[in-house]
């Protein structure tokens, strides 16, 4: 059973529309988009912070 068949996707979308209603779907999609945008921004900020920390560390010399 493959869940990626077009008929299964259409049935799943129909169930979602029936459960949540057509009015709430755009609001839910908008909220999901905002959440993903915030998540991506935080990941990017985390990567930038990690890069800054590596640049600030002075090179260490081996102990003799």
N, C-alpha and C positions, 0 to 999 in steps of 0.2 A: 504494500500500500504506500503510494507516494503522495505526500502532502502537497507537493508542488504542482499537481495537476490543476489546470484552470477551473475545472468544475469544483474542486475542493476549496479553492480560494474564493470563488464566487459564493459558495454556501457559507463560508466563514464570514465574509463581508455582510451577507444578508443577516446572519445571526447577530452580528455586532450592531447593525442598524436597528434591528428589532429590539435588542436589549437596551441600548442607550438612547435611541431616538435620533432623528435627523437633526434636531436642534442642538443637541449636546456634542455631536461629533466635531463640528468646526472648533468649538471651544476647547475640546480635549486635544485636538490636533495642534492648536495654537499653544496650549500649555506644554505639550510634549516638545514642540519646537523650541520654546523658550528654555526648557530644562536642558535640552541637548546643547543649545548655544552656550549656556552657562557652564555646562560640563566641559565642553571643548575649550572654553576660555580658561577654565581652571587648570586643565591638563597642559595647555600652552604656557600658562604662567608658571606651573611647576617645572616644566622643562627649562624655561628661561632662568628660573631661580637656581636650578641645578647647574646650569652652564656658568652662571655668575660666580657660584661658590668655587668651581674648579679654576676659574681665571684668577680669583683673589688669593688662592693658596700660593705662597712662595715656593719655589723649587727647593727640595730638600737635598742636602748633600749627605753622602753615606758617612757613617761614623768610622773613625780610624782606630 
